Amino acid sequence: MTKIFKQLGRHWAACLAVVALLIVQAYCDLSLPDYTSKIVDTGIQQGGIESPVPDTVRSTTLQALELLMSEDDAALADEAYSAPDADGMRTLNPDADTAALENAFTTPDVVLYMAAAKNAATAAGTTDTVAPTAYDLDAVATQLAAASRAPGAREMLQNQLTDGLAQLDETVADSLSSQAMLLVALEYDAQGIAHDVQMSYLLRTGGQMLALTLLMVAVAVAVGFIASRVSAAIGRDLRRDVFRTVVGYSNAEIEKFSTASLITRTTNDIQQVQFVCVILLRMVAYAPILGIGGIMHVASGNTGLEWIIFVAVAALLALIAVLMNVAMPKFKQMQVLVDRLNLVSREILTGIMPIRAFSREEFEEKRFDRANTDLMKTQLFTNRTMVAMMPFMTLIMNGTSLLIVWFGGKAMDLGNMQVGEMIAFITYTMQIVMSFLMLSMVAVMLPRAGVAADRIDEVIKTPSTIHDPAAPKALPADGTHGVVAFHDVSFRYPGSDEDALEHISFTARPGETTAIIGSTGCGKSTLLNLIPRFYDVTEGSVTIDGVDVRDMTQAQLHDELGYVPQKGVLFSGTITSNLKFGGDHITDADAEQAAEISQATEFISAKPEGFDSPIAQGGSNVSGGQKQRLSIARAIAKHPQIYLFDDSFSALDYKTDVALRRALKAKTDNATVIIVAQRISTVLHANQILVLDEGRIVGKGTHAQLMESCPAYQEIARSQLSQKELNLQKEGE
């Protein structure tokens, strides 16, 4: 996980921007339940009335309320409103002290409303509660005005109110205060503006909700955009780092990881990391902000239901812990199985022709099916674990909602909670639970991404055994260039118990051809691969013009070499792009001349597009001999000082082989040529032939000298040439 966060740390500015945007999104998300509560409680149940202090009030109603206030509160209320207009309407001043007025109006509002309700019940001839009308309000106001004219009536009324309120407990007093808005609603109804007040509140509050929602959508889009950009950049950087590292690997590192595993790490593993980076920025960063904000909102209330949230969160954490312990080992195993499936697939696809030739389709299908089934079983287990989590999550969420409704209903029955408050509480609880749910989902994804990150990091941090020296040496500026010398060289493959080459010493000079021949597996290609440092020698040294190849930069070393591998490798593109693969300095004329020397002009000219003819991936649309000739031409076009041919003439017919070597001799007259070959005819005219047997030089000299002194060479010659051809060669000498 630290490796994933390290990658995110490289884009710290974008991550900070995402966190800031998520805070804004969380603010909007957490504000919406409050607005829902306001719409239900205030907008619907209270008719859009937010305060026990009416914005407009009739003079008669205000006088009745002032009779129920203390003298100081009555004076404050009278000053807070404008003088009556022609209709006796008074308007609240904009600069009025609303908080003080609410304290002054709450109790009189409740008392006046209850008096109006009692008057309505009396008029209806019942003892049941009857909703009062404007007529009842006006009647009570008139009665209060008449009673207040009696001496000491106001003081007596105030004392009765004080004694009555003192006898109420706190719960009942709170319940009565919540009814204060009913008097204001009754007053607005008497004025004929109740509907307008309600609609104004609903439209204003709904508009604010819509604005917050639109802002939240815009922020969510911005977060998604930035998170996608960051994750894509991380994927790009990781692919670039892995590719740069792998390109610098020697054969030893390639064999250590395997090509299939390196492909999986470059594609599937990086995709896993890229995906989880998006999730981290969009969900993991958002979940704690939303969860903490929801807890703060719930804690600031006075519902008494907070314990339900703690029960739900504890149940979620217990469920996540169990699932993580069950699924974690399988997630780690899954990446190994993906590697194995890719390995089997790659082997089958690249070897499809031998598979068909040997009728091994059924066997290979079974081998693929085993790898595929093992991966499927592991994926099924992890998927089933994830699927099993969802019903339990749903159970916890629905059970939480049920508890809130059950205990919230009791609180509403006692008058301690309103419908909107319960709706908001349920919403906040779901947000908190969803936050933990998001974290749990990510917690399941993180182990697999963590394994992928470790595998990627393993590739990037594995150093190549072949690296440039700290203080490279340059080749001599004067003198002959291209002298290759082996000084008592021994080599052992990594992990091997025996040397592949032992005590090899020889010198290859410019203008001469040095051939290496021997039985299969004797170390010919291994010897050649030591010159371009595909491997480094175990003992001794390989020098070019007296400079150890290990003391040169790889770029400098490879600039001197023209290498043709044993298996011709072409790249997708055109014939020209492949011939110019050696560098930008190669001209069209160089490419055409190289093709002519390698005897490739004939088949190139036969193609409709000539040198612009397309080459498929791996050169699959050309024959083996054509591929080999193009590989040779690619090396020739570079004009190197040293040519390395690793059995590069094996796919050529004898006629083409002779013509190519004759043209090559003229071209490479001043260059050093080292040829690894299986055929005697290819090395027959070499200036120096090295005969290898089990990693040792058992013969060195010209063809004639070796025919006289080297039994191993004689055996090879007799196996390939008839006695008549051998006699003709002797006569020619």
LINKA-V19367 format. One record per run of one state. SS is the DSSP state (H for helix, E for strand, C for the rest). FROM is the first residue (numbers start at 1). LEN is the number of residues. If there is no record, write none. Layout:
ss=SS from=FROM len=LEN
ss=SS from=FROM len=LEN
//
This chain:
ss=C from=1 len=1
ss=H from=2 len=8
ss=C from=10 len=2
ss=H from=12 len=34
ss=C from=46 len=10
ss=E from=56 len=3
ss=H from=59 len=9
ss=C from=68 len=3
ss=H from=71 len=10
ss=E from=81 len=1
ss=C from=82 len=7
ss=E from=89 len=4
ss=C from=93 len=5
ss=H from=98 len=27
ss=C from=125 len=9
ss=H from=134 len=14
ss=C from=148 len=5
ss=H from=153 len=14
ss=C from=167 len=3
ss=H from=170 len=8
ss=C from=178 len=2
ss=H from=180 len=12
ss=C from=192 len=2
ss=H from=194 len=54
ss=C from=248 len=3
ss=H from=251 len=7
ss=C from=258 len=1
ss=H from=259 len=42
ss=C from=301 len=5
ss=H from=306 len=45
ss=C from=351 len=1
ss=H from=352 len=6
ss=C from=358 len=3
ss=H from=361 len=53
ss=C from=414 len=5
ss=H from=419 len=43
ss=C from=462 len=22
ss=E from=484 len=8
ss=C from=492 len=9
ss=E from=501 len=8
ss=C from=509 len=4
ss=E from=513 len=6
ss=C from=519 len=5
ss=H from=524 len=6
ss=C from=530 len=9
ss=E from=539 len=6
ss=C from=545 len=2
ss=E from=547 len=2
ss=H from=549 len=3
ss=C from=552 len=2
ss=H from=554 len=6
ss=C from=560 len=1
ss=E from=561 len=4
ss=C from=565 len=8
ss=E from=573 len=2
ss=H from=575 len=5
ss=C from=580 len=8
ss=H from=588 len=10
ss=C from=598 len=3
ss=H from=601 len=5
ss=C from=606 len=4
ss=H from=610 len=3
ss=C from=613 len=1
ss=E from=614 len=2
ss=C from=616 len=1
ss=H from=617 len=3
ss=C from=620 len=4
ss=H from=624 len=14
ss=C from=638 len=4
ss=E from=642 len=5
ss=C from=647 len=7
ss=H from=654 len=14
ss=C from=668 len=4
ss=E from=672 len=6
ss=C from=678 len=2
ss=H from=680 len=4
ss=C from=684 len=4
ss=E from=688 len=6
ss=C from=694 len=2
ss=E from=696 len=6
ss=C from=702 len=1
ss=H from=703 len=7
ss=C from=710 len=1
ss=H from=711 len=10
ss=C from=721 len=2
ss=H from=723 len=10
ss=C from=733 len=1
//
